Amino acid sequence: MPRMSKIELFAAIRRDAAAGMSGRAIEKKYRIGRRTVSAAMSSALPPPRKAMPPRGSKLDPFKLALDDILRADLDAPRKQRHTVRRIHHRLLDEHGMADVSYQVVRTYVADRKPKIRAESGRGPIKVFFPQTHRPGAEAVKADDGKVPLQQRYDTHERTFGPPLPHLLQRITHHRLQVIPPDRIRELLADVARRANAVDVDGTPLRFTPHDFRRIFSTETVNSGLPIHIAAKLLGQRKHPAYCRSNATPRTGSARPGKCSGSARSPLSKRASVTSQRRNSRSSTATPRKGSAKAVPKHSPDRGSTIC
């Protein structure tokens, strides 16, 4: 008979008993005792295993002396407190401890030291208070309410940029500095991991600073801000969508002369390349018999032109 777990054995016993098998036959079938059969009939879950008594250690006779050393270190200066190595040497020299390794003493000190501090009313060693700050609160000065001008190091250009009012600033090493982009990515990844943000397929979402840049640009344009002003706020010279439509959102009023030639040149180049491809396709195509000659879309005969 294959070996089965205690839960599987109890389930099999209850199944055979419900089928009409006697207790003695169940004992012979599974080679178990009468107490096991009665326990399985009383409960479907086996009783929890009894906890083993703690094993003795060779450090037990010296634990009181070790606790006294740790209590004395609470009031001692920082430079005079015992290290684990020093405690081990004192137990060997002063108390005649033998056959106890340094690892055993270190494990006991790491477990007992916080408890002794708590028993004496000192509390845990590391205590922190959660603090919340509004976005950009550290960057705004308290006296005039303005954002100070700070230089940001550009990792691509490998140089410092001009002083600008960066909102993402924080105090680092007692000095106000701009948060680097890598640190912002780490903070965004940490927030997404804590929020358990996942996609529709269950994969964890990853955010970048550029995602929030797109959100900012979309919200500003949808709220009615002219797109050329939004491009200025984002640090762009001209916006490609503005060059195509040459009109402000919602109102649709034209603003001629706002798009420079350098910004319009990629669009005109793309239009010329598309026109050449269509010309080559229409020239190589052979019309079918009985059908009119195909007129290309860019032809003036069709009455439409490509801008």
Secondary structure, DSSP 8 states (H G I E B T S, - for coil): -----HHHHHHHHHHHHHTT--HHHHHHHHT--HHHHHHHHH-SS------------TTGGGHHHHHHHHHHTTTS-GGGS--HHHHHHHHHHHS---S--HHHHHHHHHHHHHHHHHHTT---S---------TTTTTS-TTT-----B--EETTTTEE---B--SSEEEETTEEEE--HHHHHHHHHHHHHHHT-B-TTS-B----HHHHHHHHHHHHHHTT--HHHHHHHTT-S--HHHHHH-B-TTT--B-TT-S-HHHHHHHHHHHHHHHHHHHHHHHH----TTS-----TTSGGGT----
